[in-house]
Amino acid sequence: MDINQKDFIETVHVRGVQISLLASGDGTEIIYHKLNPGIRWALEPTEGWTALEYLYILSGELKYPAGNGFKVLKAGDSFFRNPVAEHFIFQSYQTTEFLYITSQPIFHHYSKSTHYIMDLAVSIEQKDGYTVDHCSRINRLSMLMGEELGFNAKQLLVLNKASFLHDVGKVKVPLSILQKPTKLTAEEWEIMKKHTTYGRELLESTQVPSLVEAAPIVEQHHERYDGKGYPYGLKKDEISVEASIIAVVDSYDAMTTDRVYQKGRSKEEALEEIFRCRGTMYNPDIVDIFLSLQNKIN
Ligand SMILES: [Fe+2]
């Protein structure tokens, strides 16, 4: 089945996903999706939501966890829920196209809030001296950890959002502080630390369920296992597993990335440093799992 690009009413591109509205009327929307390889896409239940949601695969493959294993949707296969009562997270292993049909309109809400906030996260990382794929790298390593920990679809979806968006609150930190080449004053550092709470507030304001659930994780990503982190000085199990994962992964990526003012360390040096801070900065169980995955980390 060929879809003519001229048939699209409106198209948005969100990090490896093309979403195009093909038709809408009487509340029903038909939306074309094209996912790049390795992209995850989710269906999630929403309170008060009674819509039929239907997928028809045009090309490629979508794999999703079901029971103890996985199911695969191939070209010509369909999938629907009426309504969606649990979380489903799909992954494309090759470029995959599908039609998504819903009986309640979501296109504008969905594309605008998610699109906007993900672009915001990438733009802020660049202003902070990272390369464009910092968010994606944190995201990939976090998902590797979540899968290793046996997270269910809902946990994976929320971790997916939180890891990508962990530093989005930096958008509210003045650039003069974010890009200051010299050491921050005590006062400036207090403002910098607020990016955690700003991030939570920003995600909550979207009212998109998975972003709202990611909000407290984002707020906790600089907490430390020994209670010396910020913003609340939470310790040990008071810090969510998801935030503990992002803390390790974010540090690892920061250590191994070349920044404007310093060259990144080698993988071995960074892993040693993570191990050295096991039980002080980082949750020891999370460090152990991270180190056990080192062959999959680059
Ligand atoms: Fe941060």
Residues whose N, C-alpha, C, O or C-beta is under 5 A from the ligand:
A	BS01	LIG	H166 D167
